[in-house]
Amino acid sequence: MPVDIVEKFALLQDKLGEELKRSVPLAKFTSFRLGGPASYFYTASTPEKLARAYLLANELNIRHFVLGGGSNIVFADSGFDGLIIKDECDRFEIEGTTVTVQSGVSYNRLVDIAIDHSLAGLEFAAGIPGSIGGAIWGNAGAWGRSIGDILERAVLIAPDGQVKIVEPDFFQFGYRHSRLKTDPHLILSAKLKLASGDRAVLAGKAAEIRRIRREKHPTWEGSAGSVFKNIKSPELLPAGRLLEEAGVKGMKIGGAEVYEKHCNIIVNKGQATAAEVRQLAELMKRMAFEKHGLSLEYEITFVEP
């Protein structure tokens, strides 16, 4: 192992303790079940630990990536040459119709937490995997709603260590987009504004949305959900329909295959590699362009090694 890697690991371990691991396979931490080992891997169970690891990585100029639920991401087969910070900060507080959640709370789990407290406004997210931090980073949503619509404020840390309490405007939310994609900050917590509702009615809505998702999305194969964003302007053009019309249905490369029920989803049939997923996605994108003259934009994130 190169000397600089050993020295950086020693410095990290001195500050982060025995929770810092080396050469941890990433496949088991992603919904696609893909990815080689991370050079360093640290699990943060509190905001203090999360912030410490993030700031230390910046201070030591160590490449890093904060990993939430791992639901919309593809790590390379060779892994990640840097520090993976696994966000497992999962506490929440409810006061009236306001829910304050740490960044590692499951988006899907939060739907049920809200319903258990007769709070409406999160049903659209039923069945969406991933963490709250990841949801804010990508403005995740469904059914014409997204987390940006209910966000009241958030607590962030800038790379220089400055703590910020920001309003929704800070994020410059758009369709599956936030400012954080180009201006990285660490999300520590978020306050969401909901409304009072009937628990039984809300539970029924969430159950129906999950039923619809199960019919369209893989239930056991590895997947990262929608590969491409829908085209929103000048009119709504679903990426799945564009891809189906382009003839991608049934296509496969190695163990990566276009999902039979939805042409905008790639599934891991058990032996897929990240390279195969990327090759298939690029082929799908090219075929859509050749058919429609439209360039699809990725919704999933391919992380370079």
Solvent accessible surface area in square Angstrom, and as a share of the most:
residue,aa,sasa,rsa
1,M,134,0.60
2,P,86,0.54
3,V,107,0.62
4,D,76,0.39
5,I,37,0.19
6,V,71,0.41
7,E,99,0.44
8,K,64,0.27
9,F,22,0.09
10,A,56,0.43
11,L,91,0.45
12,L,0,0.00
13,Q,53,0.24
14,D,112,0.58
15,K,122,0.52
16,L,10,0.05
17,G,30,0.28
18,E,134,0.60
19,E,75,0.34
20,L,3,0.01
21,K,106,0.45
22,R,111,0.41
23,S,67,0.44
24,V,21,0.12
25,P,77,0.49
26,L,0,0.00
27,A,31,0.24
28,K,152,0.64
29,F,47,0.19
30,T,10,0.06
31,S,43,0.28
32,F,2,0.01
33,R,126,0.46
34,L,8,0.04
35,G,15,0.14
36,G,9,0.09
37,P,62,0.39
38,A,1,0.00
39,S,26,0.17
40,Y,5,0.02
41,F,8,0.03
42,Y,1,0.00
43,T,43,0.25
44,A,0,0.00
45,S,57,0.37
46,T,50,0.29
47,P,30,0.19
48,E,114,0.51
49,K,53,0.22
50,L,1,0.00
51,A,14,0.11
52,R,110,0.40
53,A,0,0.00
54,Y,11,0.04
55,L,59,0.29
56,L,12,0.06
57,A,0,0.00
58,N,49,0.25
59,E,134,0.60
60,L,40,0.20
61,N,127,0.65
62,I,9,0.05
63,R,101,0.37
64,H,52,0.23
65,F,55,0.23
66,V,52,0.30
67,L,3,0.02
68,G,16,0.15
69,G,42,0.41
70,G,6,0.06
71,S,16,0.10
72,N,58,0.30
73,I,11,0.06
74,V,3,0.02
75,F,1,0.00
76,A,20,0.16
77,D,68,0.35
78,S,81,0.52
79,G,1,0.01
80,F,5,0.02
81,D,86,0.45
82,G,4,0.04
83,L,0,0.00
84,I,0,0.00
85,I,0,0.00
86,K,24,0.10
87,D,9,0.04
88,E,81,0.36
89,C,0,0.00
90,D,74,0.38
91,R,180,0.66
92,F,68,0.28
93,E,130,0.58
94,I,49,0.25
95,E,145,0.65
96,G,64,0.61
97,T,35,0.20
98,T,21,0.12
99,V,0,0.00
100,T,47,0.27
101,V,1,0.01
102,Q,32,0.14
103,S,2,0.01
104,G,14,0.13
105,V,0,0.00
106,S,42,0.27
107,Y,1,0.00
108,N,47,0.24
109,R,104,0.38
110,L,0,0.00
111,V,0,0.00
112,D,58,0.30
113,I,15,0.08
114,A,1,0.01
115,I,10,0.05
116,D,78,0.40
117,H,94,0.42
118,S,40,0.26
119,L,7,0.03
120,A,21,0.16
121,G,19,0.18
122,L,1,0.01
123,E,24,0.11
124,F,13,0.05
125,A,0,0.00
126,A,0,0.00
127,G,25,0.24
128,I,17,0.09
129,P,71,0.44
130,G,17,0.17
131,S,7,0.05
132,I,0,0.00
133,G,10,0.10
134,G,41,0.39
135,A,4,0.03
136,I,0,0.00
137,W,95,0.33
138,G,11,0.11
139,N,9,0.05
140,A,23,0.18
141,G,9,0.09
142,A,17,0.13
143,W,147,0.51
144,G,82,0.79
145,R,100,0.36
146,S,13,0.09
147,I,0,0.00
148,G,14,0.14
149,D,81,0.42
150,I,10,0.05
151,L,9,0.05
152,E,52,0.23
153,R,81,0.30
154,A,1,0.01
155,V,40,0.23
156,L,0,0.00
157,I,8,0.04
158,A,7,0.05
159,P,59,0.37
160,D,117,0.61
161,G,29,0.28
162,Q,103,0.46
163,V,94,0.54
164,K,45,0.19
165,I,120,0.61
166,V,14,0.08
167,E,94,0.42
168,P,40,0.25
169,D,126,0.65
170,F,33,0.14
171,F,0,0.00
172,Q,115,0.51
173,F,52,0.22
174,G,31,0.29
175,Y,63,0.24
176,R,43,0.16
177,H,64,0.29
178,S,0,0.00
179,R,65,0.24
180,L,4,0.02
181,K,64,0.27
182,T,114,0.66
183,D,46,0.24
184,P,83,0.52
185,H,21,0.09
186,L,6,0.03
187,I,12,0.06
188,L,22,0.11
189,S,21,0.13
190,A,2,0.01
191,K,58,0.24
192,L,0,0.00
193,K,103,0.44
194,L,11,0.06
195,A,54,0.42
196,S,91,0.59
197,G,28,0.27
198,D,84,0.44
199,R,133,0.49
200,A,77,0.60
201,V,82,0.47
202,L,6,0.03
203,A,44,0.34
204,G,43,0.41
205,K,107,0.45
206,A,1,0.01
207,A,58,0.45
208,E,77,0.34
209,I,24,0.12
210,R,47,0.17
211,R,97,0.35
212,I,38,0.19
213,R,48,0.17
214,R,136,0.50
215,E,94,0.42
216,K,104,0.44
217,H,39,0.18
218,P,25,0.16
219,T,99,0.58
220,W,157,0.55
221,E,22,0.10
222,G,1,0.01
223,S,13,0.08
224,A,5,0.04
225,G,22,0.21
226,S,30,0.19
227,V,2,0.01
228,F,1,0.00
229,K,18,0.08
230,N,52,0.27
231,I,30,0.15
232,K,103,0.44
233,S,87,0.56
234,P,136,0.86
235,E,103,0.46
236,L,103,0.51
237,L,27,0.14
238,P,46,0.29
239,A,0,0.00
240,G,11,0.10
241,R,116,0.42
242,L,6,0.03
243,L,0,0.00
244,E,92,0.41
245,E,89,0.40
246,A,16,0.12
247,G,44,0.42
248,V,0,0.00
249,K,116,0.49
250,G,50,0.48
251,M,33,0.15
252,K,123,0.52
253,I,48,0.24
254,G,56,0.54
255,G,13,0.12
256,A,0,0.00
257,E,35,0.16
258,V,1,0.01
259,Y,14,0.05
260,E,121,0.54
261,K,120,0.51
262,H,49,0.22
263,C,7,0.04
264,N,4,0.02
265,I,0,0.00
266,I,1,0.01
267,V,2,0.01
268,N,9,0.05
269,K,86,0.36
270,G,50,0.48
271,Q,163,0.73
272,A,11,0.09
273,T,50,0.29
274,A,6,0.05
275,A,49,0.38
276,E,37,0.17
277,V,0,0.00
278,R,88,0.32
279,Q,96,0.43
280,L,0,0.00
281,A,0,0.00
282,E,69,0.31
283,L,46,0.23
284,M,0,0.00
285,K,54,0.23
286,R,131,0.48
287,M,45,0.20
288,A,2,0.01
289,F,109,0.46
290,E,125,0.56
291,K,121,0.51
292,H,54,0.24
293,G,49,0.48
294,L,58,0.29
295,S,77,0.50
296,L,2,0.01
297,E,104,0.47
298,Y,44,0.17
299,E,37,0.16
300,I,6,0.03
301,T,41,0.24
302,F,33,0.14
303,V,16,0.09
304,E,107,0.48
305,P,68,0.43
